[in-house]
Amino acid sequence: MAKKAVASLQKGAGKGYAKVIKMTKSPKTGAFTFQESVVPNEMVKDFYKK
């Protein structure tokens, strides 16, 4: 079953947005952290370039 946040993106104007998750490694501890965001489809590649 999909989470409510993801399921609500599939209705109406929400189809123009995507939920993206970026994994980054901390240089200090070496632990991985995850950054989640909901961005317009046109901005997905820009989100990963940062």
N, C-alpha and C positions, 0 to 999 in steps of 0.2 A: 504494500500500500504506500502510495506517495505521501510525502509530508504535505501539510496544508500549504506552506509557502510555495512549494514547487507546483502543486496542483492549481493554485490560484493564478499562476503565470500562464496557464494554458487557455484561459478564457479571455475573449474579447481583445482589448488593446494590449494585454500582457504578452501576446505572441511576439511583440517587438523587443522583448527583453530576454536576457539569459542570466541564469545564476552561474557564476564562475567561482572556482576555488583554486587558489594559488598556494603552492607549498614552498616555504622558504626555510633555509637552514640558518640558525643563529651562529654567527662567527665566534661568539663568546663561549657558549656552552655546547654547541654542536647539535642541539635539539631542533627538531623540525616544528614549525608552526604553520597554521593554515589560515589564510585570509580569504573570507567569503564576501561576495558582493553581488548585487543584482545590477547589471549594466545593460544599456541598449545593445542590440546585436551589432551595430556598426562599431562599437567601442571595445569589443571583446579582444581583438588583437592588441589594442593599445594597453589594455589592462595587464596583459602578460609581458609587455615590453618593459614595464616599470621595474 
